[in-house]
């Protein structure tokens, strides 16, 4: 778990906030604590002296931060009996739950039910205030399903007796946000972008640091009643202008071409474009499609009441993009949209809890004449921009197939090119266990007829060498799972042995940089 190291954990956003911490607020609940915004909010609340209770849906989700004033509870808001112990003794509750990853027929209904349960249990537990972060767009004639759902959630929360402060923002710009990653990926991989006049609505993007300031500021402002407070940055622009301005910051040229002549409904065209983008960007189809549909809606602040309550200077669009890029370069990405696993993978048991007799295990190992900490350093750089060290083309083909089938593919990358933590995504894998200098365990989130894990186990020896074992675990589905594994078994053997050879060479080079020809040792695969 991480600690409050400002080099790794993003906080200090609120140092110039015109409010002060409230001594009578004892416990603050942050629901959806594994999400992008929540992970930025929690360190800020801790730094300002609050006791924070993070609510996670599943026990398998990682606890990324340790602090004397931080506690974790596990509750699925669809079940009121789980919410009650989570809410007990809470003064202020942040509602940051979102079912955006569910299919379109489910997420709106689920969002409303969850919000109703949250409000009712908060009333039972005598919570004094609920703070909700939703989306702008109510003044527009055309609303996407995503924005409609956000508005419905706010209305449902506000139907009770507890004051509900509804902050409503547009596109959030910051390292790891879904909107930022979509913009960046699209600009980096697409020279020509299809364009519809309906998509050229106005938007008012806001930097993630300003979102956190507003979330903390309304907590520390007493006397606020149930009301909507639009929040936005200082720049208002069309979506076309936003893409062009982002492209200039990253020194890319993009061109728009009008496709309004194509006889396809706008909603279907959004879906088709989302599937096209899905082949080479990291954001999932469902999220991309919902974001694209939102482009038909003006998302600007209809009033600036919040600026009278919290009068601080917001960050401009280009500055927010530059700061985000700078944090990426300096490996300071603390939260990322991919921190939340796909909906169908969220409640999987960890490998150690499976008792299946159907496990297929393939194992290869190699003795490496360097200490375990050096080998572990090399292993933990795998994936993302570093690639998969051997047979990269085969990895890319498998990632492309997964992407075509609607999976995450290899495009998701890593939060950080060198640093790993439990819960991080590594292309189509997720870190399930990380024991320094002993084990890296990855769980597959790709589409396949079975469940897969990839384990790197390190065993130090008395002579200073390390035995690195690469172990693949697979629980096959009936029939198809066994056929799948049989077809890929020879590829696995080739890939795994090649990976071990690579780790041998790189680890020796890391340990003995001045020796170009280290003495080889006997190995076994």
PAROVEX-997762 format. One record per residue (C-alpha): residue in one letter; x, y, z. Coordinates in Angstrom, 1 decimal, padded with zeros to 4 digits. Layout:
N
SITE   rest       px       py       pz
SITE      A        X        Y        Z
...
end
This chain:
525
SITE   rest       px       py       pz
SITE      X    000.0    000.0    000.0
SITE      X    001.1    003.5   -000.7
SITE      X    001.7    006.2    002.0
SITE      X    001.2    009.9    001.8
SITE      X    004.3    010.6   -000.4
SITE      X    003.6    013.7   -002.5
SITE      X    006.0    012.4   -005.2
SITE      X    003.6    009.5   -005.8
SITE      X    000.2    010.5   -004.3
SITE      X   -001.5    013.6   -005.8
SITE      X   -002.6    016.1   -003.2
SITE      X   -001.9    019.7   -002.2
SITE      X   -004.6    020.8   -004.7
SITE      X   -006.4    022.7   -002.0
SITE      X   -003.5    024.7   -000.5
SITE      X   -005.0    028.0   -001.9
SITE      X   -008.6    027.1   -001.2
SITE      X   -010.3    029.9    000.7
SITE      X   -012.0    027.6    003.2
SITE      X   -010.6    025.8    006.3
SITE      X   -011.1    022.3    007.6
SITE      X   -014.2    021.9    009.9
SITE      X   -013.3    020.5    013.3
SITE      X   -016.9    019.3    014.0
SITE      X   -016.8    016.9    010.9
SITE      X   -015.5    013.7    012.3
SITE      X   -015.9    011.1    009.6
SITE      X   -016.3    011.5    005.9
SITE      X   -017.5    008.7    003.7
SITE      X   -016.1    008.4    000.1
SITE      X   -018.2    006.0   -001.9
SITE      X   -016.9    004.6   -005.2
SITE      X   -013.4    004.9   -003.5
SITE      X   -011.7    002.9   -006.3
SITE      X   -012.7    005.4   -008.9
SITE      X   -010.7    008.1   -010.7
SITE      X   -011.9    011.2   -008.8
SITE      X   -012.2    009.4   -005.4
SITE      X   -008.5    008.4   -005.5
SITE      X   -007.6    012.1   -005.9
SITE      X   -010.0    013.3   -003.3
SITE      X   -009.1    010.9   -000.4
SITE      X   -005.5    012.0    000.0
SITE      X   -006.6    015.7    000.0
SITE      X   -009.2    015.0    002.8
SITE      X   -006.6    013.1    004.9
SITE      X   -004.1    015.9    004.4
SITE      X   -006.7    018.4    005.7
SITE      X   -007.2    016.3    008.9
SITE      X   -010.4    014.5    008.2
SITE      X   -011.1    010.9    009.2
SITE      X   -011.9    009.2    005.9
SITE      X   -013.9    006.0    005.4
SITE      X   -013.4    004.5    001.9
SITE      X   -016.3    002.4    000.6
SITE      X   -015.3   -000.3   -001.9
SITE      X   -017.8   -002.6   -003.6
SITE      X   -015.7   -005.8   -003.5
SITE      X   -013.2   -007.1   -001.0
SITE      X   -011.0   -008.0   -003.9
SITE      X   -010.4   -004.3   -004.8
SITE      X   -007.0   -003.1   -003.5
SITE      X   -006.5   -000.7   -000.6
SITE      X   -004.0    001.7   -002.2
SITE      X   -003.3    004.1    000.7
SITE      X   -002.4    003.6    004.3
SITE      X   -002.9    006.4    006.9
SITE      X   -003.9    006.5    010.6
SITE      X   -007.1    008.4    009.7
SITE      X   -008.1    006.1    006.9
SITE      X   -010.4    003.0    007.1
SITE      X   -012.0    000.8    004.4
SITE      X   -015.4   -000.7    004.3
SITE      X   -017.0   -003.0    001.8
SITE      X   -020.5   -002.5    000.6
SITE      X   -022.5   -003.0   -002.6
SITE      X   -025.0   -000.1   -002.7
SITE      X   -027.5   -002.3   -004.4
SITE      X   -027.9   -003.9   -001.0
SITE      X   -029.1   -001.7    001.8
SITE      X   -028.1   -004.1    004.6
SITE      X   -024.4   -003.7    003.4
SITE      X   -024.7    000.1    003.3
SITE      X   -025.9    000.5    006.9
SITE      X   -022.6   -000.4    008.7
SITE      X   -020.7    001.7    006.1
SITE      X   -022.8    004.8    006.9
SITE      X   -022.8    004.4    010.7
SITE      X   -021.2    007.5    012.4
SITE      X   -020.7    009.4    009.1
SITE      X   -021.1    013.2    009.1
SITE      X   -020.6    013.9    005.4
SITE      X   -020.9    011.4    002.5
SITE      X   -019.5    011.8   -001.0
SITE      X   -021.5    010.0   -003.7
SITE      X   -019.1    009.0   -006.4
SITE      X   -020.7    005.8   -007.6
SITE      X   -021.2    005.3   -011.3
SITE      X   -022.3    002.2   -013.4
SITE      X   -021.0    003.5   -016.7
SITE      X   -019.4    000.2   -017.6
SITE      X   -022.7   -001.6   -017.6
SITE      X   -024.5   -002.2   -020.9
SITE      X   -026.9    000.6   -021.9
SITE      X   -030.0   -001.4   -020.9
SITE      X   -028.8   -001.7   -017.3
SITE      X   -026.7    001.3   -016.2
SITE      X   -029.5    003.9   -015.9
SITE      X   -031.8    001.6   -013.9
SITE      X   -028.9    000.5   -011.7
SITE      X   -027.7    004.0   -011.0
SITE      X   -031.2    005.1   -009.8
SITE      X   -031.6    002.1   -007.6
SITE      X   -028.2    002.6   -006.0
SITE      X   -028.9    006.3   -005.4
SITE      X   -032.2    005.6   -003.8
SITE      X   -030.6    003.1   -001.4
SITE      X   -027.8    005.5   -000.6
SITE      X   -030.2    008.3    000.3
SITE      X   -032.5    006.2    002.4
SITE      X   -029.6    004.6    004.4
SITE      X   -028.0    008.1    004.8
SITE      X   -031.2    009.4    006.4
SITE      X   -031.4    006.4    008.7
SITE      X   -027.8    007.0    009.8
SITE      X   -028.4    010.8    010.2
SITE      X   -025.8    011.9    007.7
SITE      X   -025.6    015.7    007.7
SITE      X   -024.7    016.3    004.1
SITE      X   -024.3    014.4    000.8
SITE      X   -022.0    015.8   -001.9
SITE      X   -022.6    014.5   -005.4
SITE      X   -020.5    015.0   -008.6
SITE      X   -022.6    014.8   -011.7
SITE      X   -022.6    016.2   -015.3
SITE      X   -023.7    019.4   -016.9
SITE      X   -026.2    019.6   -019.7
SITE      X   -029.7    020.0   -018.3
SITE      X   -030.3    023.2   -020.3
SITE      X   -029.7    021.3   -023.6
SITE      X   -032.6    020.0   -025.8
SITE      X   -030.6    016.8   -026.6
SITE      X   -029.3    014.7   -023.7
SITE      X   -027.2    011.5   -024.0
SITE      X   -028.2    008.4   -021.9
SITE      X   -025.1    009.1   -019.8
SITE      X   -026.1    012.7   -018.9
SITE      X   -029.7    011.7   -018.4
SITE      X   -028.6    009.1   -015.9
SITE      X   -026.4    011.6   -014.1
SITE      X   -029.3    014.0   -013.8
SITE      X   -031.6    011.3   -012.6
SITE      X   -029.2    010.2   -009.9
SITE      X   -028.9    013.8   -008.6
SITE      X   -032.7    014.1   -008.5
SITE      X   -033.1    010.8   -006.7
SITE      X   -030.5    011.7   -004.0
SITE      X   -032.2    015.1   -003.5
SITE      X   -035.7    013.7   -002.7
SITE      X   -034.9    013.2    001.0
SITE      X   -034.4    015.4    004.0
SITE      X   -030.5    015.6    003.8
SITE      X   -028.9    018.6    002.1
SITE      X   -027.5    017.4   -001.2
SITE      X   -024.8    019.5   -002.9
SITE      X   -024.9    018.6   -006.6
SITE      X   -021.7    019.7   -008.3
SITE      X   -022.2    019.4   -012.1
SITE      X   -019.1    019.4   -014.3
SITE      X   -018.2    018.7   -017.9
SITE      X   -015.1    017.0   -019.2
SITE      X   -012.4    016.4   -016.6
SITE      X   -008.9    017.0   -017.8
SITE      X   -006.2    015.2   -015.8
SITE      X   -003.8    012.3   -016.1
SITE      X   -005.8    009.1   -016.3
SITE      X   -009.3    010.5   -016.7
SITE      X   -011.4    008.7   -019.4
SITE      X   -012.1    012.0   -021.3
SITE      X   -008.4    013.0   -021.3
SITE      X   -007.3    009.5   -022.4
SITE      X   -009.9    009.4   -025.1
SITE      X   -008.8    012.8   -026.5
SITE      X   -005.1    011.9   -026.3
SITE      X   -005.5    008.5   -027.9
SITE      X   -007.7    009.8   -030.7
SITE      X   -005.3    012.6   -031.5
SITE      X   -002.2    010.4   -031.4
SITE      X   -003.7    007.6   -033.5
SITE      X   -006.1    009.4   -035.9
SITE      X   -005.1    012.0   -038.5
SITE      X   -008.6    012.3   -040.0
SITE      X   -011.6    012.5   -037.6
SITE      X   -015.2    012.1   -038.8
SITE      X   -017.4    015.1   -037.9
SITE      X   -021.1    015.8   -037.5
SITE      X   -022.5    019.3   -037.0
SITE      X   -024.5    017.8   -034.1
SITE      X   -021.2    017.1   -032.3
SITE      X   -020.0    020.7   -032.4
SITE      X   -021.7    021.7   -029.1
SITE      X   -020.1    023.9   -026.5
SITE      X   -018.1    022.5   -023.6
SITE      X   -016.4    023.9   -020.6
SITE      X   -013.7    021.4   -019.5
SITE      X   -012.3    021.5   -016.0
SITE      X   -009.0    020.4   -014.6
SITE      X   -009.1    017.6   -012.1
SITE      X   -007.4    019.7   -009.4
SITE      X   -010.3    022.2   -009.7
SITE      X   -012.8    019.4   -009.3
SITE      X   -011.1    018.3   -006.1
SITE      X   -011.1    021.9   -004.8
SITE      X   -014.8    022.3   -005.4
SITE      X   -015.5    018.9   -003.7
SITE      X   -013.5    019.9   -000.6
SITE      X   -014.7    023.5   -000.7
SITE      X   -018.4    022.6   -000.5
SITE      X   -017.7    020.2    002.4
SITE      X   -016.1    023.1    004.3
SITE      X   -018.8    025.6    003.5
SITE      X   -021.5    025.5    006.1
SITE      X   -025.1    026.4    005.5
SITE      X   -025.4    025.1    001.9
SITE      X   -028.9    023.8    001.0
SITE      X   -029.9    021.2   -001.6
SITE      X   -029.0    022.8   -004.9
SITE      X   -027.1    022.3   -008.2
SITE      X   -023.8    024.1   -008.6
SITE      X   -022.3    024.0   -012.1
SITE      X   -018.5    023.9   -012.1
SITE      X   -016.2    024.5   -015.0
SITE      X   -012.8    025.8   -016.1
SITE      X   -012.1    029.3   -017.5
SITE      X   -012.4    028.2   -021.2
SITE      X   -015.6    027.7   -023.2
SITE      X   -015.1    026.2   -026.6
SITE      X   -016.6    023.8   -029.2
SITE      X   -015.6    020.2   -029.2
SITE      X   -013.8    020.8   -032.5
SITE      X   -011.8    023.6   -031.0
SITE      X   -011.0    021.5   -028.0
SITE      X   -009.5    018.7   -030.1
SITE      X   -007.5    021.2   -032.2
SITE      X   -006.1    022.9   -029.1
SITE      X   -005.2    019.6   -027.5
SITE      X   -003.5    018.6   -030.8
SITE      X   -001.4    021.8   -030.8
SITE      X   -000.2    021.1   -027.3
SITE      X    001.1    017.6   -028.3
SITE      X    002.4    018.8   -031.7
SITE      X   -000.1    016.8   -033.8
SITE      X   -002.1    017.7   -036.8
SITE      X   -005.7    016.5   -037.2
SITE      X   -008.3    017.2   -039.8
SITE      X   -012.1    016.8   -039.5
SITE      X   -014.2    015.6   -042.4
SITE      X   -018.0    016.0   -042.5
SITE      X   -020.0    012.7   -042.6
SITE      X   -023.5    014.2   -042.2
SITE      X   -024.3    012.9   -045.7
SITE      X   -024.1    009.3   -044.5
SITE      X   -027.7    008.0   -044.1
SITE      X   -027.2    006.5   -040.6
SITE      X   -028.8    007.7   -037.4
SITE      X   -026.5    009.7   -035.1
SITE      X   -026.7    007.2   -032.3
SITE      X   -025.7    004.3   -034.5
SITE      X   -022.9    006.4   -036.0
SITE      X   -021.6    007.1   -032.4
SITE      X   -021.6    003.3   -031.8
SITE      X   -019.8    002.6   -035.1
SITE      X   -017.2    005.3   -034.5
SITE      X   -016.7    004.0   -030.9
SITE      X   -016.0    000.5   -032.3
SITE      X   -013.5    002.0   -034.8
SITE      X   -011.7    003.9   -032.1
SITE      X   -011.8    000.8   -029.9
SITE      X   -009.3   -000.9   -032.2
SITE      X   -006.5    001.5   -031.2
SITE      X   -007.4    003.5   -028.1
SITE      X   -007.5    002.4   -024.5
SITE      X   -011.0    003.4   -023.4
SITE      X   -013.7    000.6   -023.6
SITE      X   -016.5    000.8   -026.2
SITE      X   -019.3    001.4   -023.7
SITE      X   -017.5    004.4   -022.1
SITE      X   -016.4    005.8   -025.5
SITE      X   -019.9    005.5   -026.9
SITE      X   -021.5    007.3   -024.0
SITE      X   -018.9    010.1   -024.2
SITE      X   -019.4    010.4   -027.9
SITE      X   -023.2    010.7   -027.5
SITE      X   -022.6    013.5   -025.0
SITE      X   -020.9    015.6   -027.7
SITE      X   -024.4    016.6   -028.9
SITE      X   -025.1    018.4   -025.7
SITE      X   -023.9    021.8   -024.6
SITE      X   -022.1    021.3   -021.3
SITE      X   -021.3    024.8   -020.0
SITE      X   -022.1    026.5   -016.7
SITE      X   -025.4    028.3   -016.8
SITE      X   -024.5    030.3   -013.7
SITE      X   -021.4    031.0   -011.7
SITE      X   -022.8    030.9   -008.2
SITE      X   -020.1    028.5   -007.1
SITE      X   -017.4    031.1   -007.9
SITE      X   -019.1    033.5   -005.4
SITE      X   -019.0    030.7   -002.7
SITE      X   -015.4    029.5   -003.6
SITE      X   -013.6    032.4   -005.3
SITE      X   -010.4    030.8   -006.6
SITE      X   -008.7    031.0   -010.0
SITE      X   -009.4    027.9   -012.2
SITE      X   -006.9    026.4   -014.5
SITE      X   -007.0    027.0   -018.3
SITE      X   -007.5    024.2   -020.7
SITE      X   -004.0    024.2   -022.3
SITE      X   -002.4    024.5   -018.9
SITE      X   -004.4    021.5   -017.6
SITE      X   -003.3    019.4   -020.6
SITE      X    000.4    020.5   -020.2
SITE      X    000.4    019.6   -016.5
SITE      X   -001.2    016.2   -017.2
SITE      X    001.5    015.4   -019.8
SITE      X    004.2    016.6   -017.4
SITE      X    002.9    014.3   -014.7
SITE      X    002.9    011.4   -017.1
SITE      X    006.5    012.1   -018.0
SITE      X    007.5    012.3   -014.4
SITE      X    005.6    009.0   -013.5
SITE      X    003.2    010.8   -011.2
SITE      X   -000.1    009.2   -012.4
SITE      X   -001.8    008.2   -009.1
SITE      X   -005.3    007.4   -010.4
SITE      X   -006.4    006.1   -013.8
SITE      X   -009.7    005.3   -015.3
SITE      X   -008.6    001.7   -015.7
SITE      X   -008.1    001.2   -012.0
SITE      X   -011.7   -000.1   -012.0
SITE      X   -011.8   -003.6   -013.6
SITE      X   -014.4   -004.5   -016.2
SITE      X   -017.8   -005.2   -014.7
SITE      X   -017.7   -008.9   -015.4
SITE      X   -014.3   -009.2   -013.7
SITE      X   -014.9   -007.1   -010.6
SITE      X   -016.0   -009.9   -008.3
SITE      X   -013.7   -012.7   -009.4
SITE      X   -012.0   -014.7   -006.6
SITE      X   -008.2   -014.3   -006.4
SITE      X   -006.1   -017.3   -007.6
SITE      X   -005.3   -018.4   -004.1
SITE      X   -009.0   -018.9   -003.3
SITE      X   -009.9   -021.1   -006.2
SITE      X   -010.3   -024.8   -005.4
SITE      X   -011.0   -026.0   -008.9
SITE      X   -009.6   -029.4   -009.9
SITE      X   -009.7   -028.3   -013.5
SITE      X   -006.5   -026.1   -013.4
SITE      X   -004.1   -026.4   -016.3
SITE      X   -000.7   -025.2   -015.3
SITE      X    002.3   -024.6   -017.6
SITE      X    005.6   -023.9   -015.9
SITE      X    009.1   -022.8   -017.1
SITE      X    012.0   -021.7   -014.9
SITE      X    015.5   -020.4   -015.2
SITE      X    018.5   -019.7   -012.9
SITE      X    019.7   -016.1   -013.1
SITE      X    023.1   -015.2   -011.5
SITE      X    021.9   -012.0   -009.9
SITE      X    020.0   -011.1   -006.7
SITE      X    016.2   -011.3   -006.6
SITE      X    015.7   -007.6   -006.3
SITE      X    017.4   -007.0   -009.6
SITE      X    015.3   -009.7   -011.4
SITE      X    012.1   -008.4   -009.8
SITE      X    012.9   -004.9   -011.1
SITE      X    013.2   -006.3   -014.7
SITE      X    010.0   -008.3   -014.3
SITE      X    007.9   -005.4   -013.1
SITE      X    008.7   -003.4   -016.2
SITE      X    006.7   -005.7   -018.4
SITE      X    003.8   -004.5   -020.6
SITE      X    002.8   -001.0   -021.7
SITE      X    005.4    000.9   -023.6
SITE      X    008.1   -001.7   -022.7
SITE      X    006.2   -004.4   -024.5
SITE      X    006.2   -008.1   -023.7
SITE      X    009.9   -008.6   -024.2
SITE      X    009.6   -011.6   -026.5
SITE      X    007.4   -012.5   -029.5
SITE      X    005.7   -009.0   -029.3
SITE      X    004.0   -009.6   -032.6
SITE      X    002.2   -012.6   -031.2
SITE      X    001.1   -010.6   -028.1
SITE      X   -000.1   -007.8   -030.5
SITE      X   -002.1   -010.3   -032.6
SITE      X   -003.8   -011.7   -029.4
SITE      X   -004.5   -008.2   -028.2
SITE      X   -006.0   -007.2   -031.5
SITE      X   -008.2   -010.3   -031.5
SITE      X   -009.4   -009.4   -028.0
SITE      X   -010.1   -005.9   -029.1
SITE      X   -012.1   -007.0   -032.1
SITE      X   -014.2   -009.2   -029.8
SITE      X   -014.8   -006.2   -027.6
SITE      X   -012.2   -006.8   -024.9
SITE      X   -009.6   -004.4   -023.5
SITE      X   -006.7   -005.5   -025.7
SITE      X   -003.1   -004.3   -025.3
SITE      X   -004.1   -000.6   -025.7
SITE      X   -004.9   -000.1   -022.1
SITE      X   -001.2    000.0   -021.2
SITE      X    000.0    000.8   -017.7
SITE      X   -000.6    003.6   -015.3
SITE      X    003.1    004.1   -014.9
SITE      X    005.9    002.7   -017.1
SITE      X    008.1    001.5   -014.2
SITE      X    006.0    001.5   -010.9
SITE      X    003.5   -001.3   -010.2
SITE      X    000.9   -001.7   -007.5
SITE      X   -001.8   -004.2   -006.7
SITE      X   -004.9   -003.4   -008.8
SITE      X   -002.9   -001.8   -011.7
SITE      X   -003.9   -002.7   -015.2
SITE      X   -001.0   -004.0   -017.4
SITE      X   -002.5   -004.2   -020.9
SITE      X   -005.1   -007.0   -020.8
SITE      X   -003.8   -008.1   -017.4
SITE      X   -004.4   -006.8   -013.8
SITE      X   -002.0   -007.0   -010.9
SITE      X   -003.6   -009.4   -008.4
SITE      X   -000.6   -009.8   -006.1
SITE      X    002.7   -008.1   -005.8
SITE      X    005.2   -009.3   -003.2
SITE      X    008.5   -007.4   -003.6
SITE      X    011.3   -009.6   -004.8
SITE      X    009.1   -012.7   -004.5
SITE      X    006.1   -012.7   -006.8
SITE      X    004.2   -010.8   -009.5
SITE      X    000.8   -012.3   -010.2
SITE      X   -001.3   -011.1   -013.2
SITE      X   -004.9   -011.9   -013.8
SITE      X   -006.1   -011.9   -017.4
SITE      X   -009.1   -009.6   -018.3
SITE      X   -009.2   -010.6   -022.0
SITE      X   -012.0   -012.5   -023.6
SITE      X   -011.3   -016.2   -023.6
SITE      X   -013.0   -019.5   -022.8
SITE      X   -011.7   -019.7   -019.3
SITE      X   -009.9   -017.8   -016.5
SITE      X   -006.1   -017.1   -016.8
SITE      X   -003.3   -016.0   -014.5
SITE      X    000.4   -015.4   -015.3
SITE      X    002.7   -015.8   -012.3
SITE      X    006.3   -014.7   -012.0
SITE      X    007.8   -016.4   -008.9
SITE      X    011.3   -015.6   -007.6
SITE      X    013.3   -017.9   -005.3
SITE      X    016.6   -016.6   -004.0
SITE      X    019.4   -019.1   -003.5
SITE      X    022.4   -019.0   -001.0
SITE      X    024.9   -018.2   -003.7
SITE      X    023.2   -015.0   -004.6
SITE      X    021.4   -016.4   -007.7
SITE      X    017.7   -016.3   -008.3
SITE      X    015.4   -018.9   -009.8
SITE      X    012.7   -017.3   -011.8
SITE      X    009.7   -019.4   -012.5
SITE      X    007.1   -018.3   -015.1
SITE      X    003.8   -020.1   -014.4
SITE      X    000.6   -019.9   -016.4
SITE      X   -002.7   -021.0   -014.6
SITE      X   -005.8   -021.7   -016.6
SITE      X   -009.3   -022.8   -015.6
SITE      X   -010.9   -023.9   -018.9
SITE      X   -014.6   -023.6   -019.8
SITE      X   -016.0   -027.0   -020.8
SITE      X   -015.0   -028.1   -024.3
SITE      X   -014.0   -024.8   -025.8
SITE      X   -011.5   -024.0   -023.0
SITE      X   -009.5   -027.2   -023.6
SITE      X   -009.5   -026.7   -027.3
SITE      X   -008.3   -023.1   -026.8
SITE      X   -005.5   -024.1   -024.6
SITE      X   -004.4   -027.0   -026.8
SITE      X   -004.2   -024.7   -029.8
SITE      X   -002.1   -022.2   -028.0
SITE      X    000.1   -024.5   -026.0
SITE      X    003.1   -024.5   -028.4
SITE      X    002.9   -020.7   -028.7
SITE      X    002.9   -020.4   -024.9
SITE      X    006.0   -022.6   -024.6
SITE      X    007.9   -020.5   -027.2
SITE      X    006.8   -017.2   -025.6
SITE      X    007.6   -018.2   -022.0
SITE      X    011.0   -019.6   -022.7
SITE      X    011.9   -016.5   -024.8
SITE      X    010.7   -014.3   -021.9
SITE      X    012.9   -016.1   -019.4
SITE      X    015.9   -015.7   -021.7
SITE      X    015.2   -012.0   -021.9
SITE      X    014.9   -011.6   -018.1
SITE      X    018.2   -013.4   -017.8
SITE      X    020.0   -011.1   -020.2
SITE      X    018.4   -007.8   -018.8
SITE      X    018.9   -008.8   -015.2
SITE      X    022.6   -009.5   -015.7
SITE      X    023.0   -006.3   -017.6
SITE      X    021.3   -004.4   -014.7
SITE      X    023.5   -006.1   -012.1
SITE      X    026.8   -005.9   -014.1
SITE      X    026.5   -002.9   -016.4
SITE      X    030.3   -002.9   -017.1
SITE      X    030.4   -006.6   -018.2
SITE      X    029.1   -007.2   -021.7
SITE      X    029.7   -010.9   -021.6
SITE      X    028.7   -012.4   -018.2
SITE      X    029.6   -016.0   -017.5
SITE      X    026.5   -018.1   -018.3
SITE      X    025.1   -020.5   -015.8
SITE      X    023.3   -023.8   -016.3
SITE      X    019.6   -023.3   -016.9
SITE      X    016.5   -025.4   -017.1
SITE      X    013.3   -024.7   -018.9
end
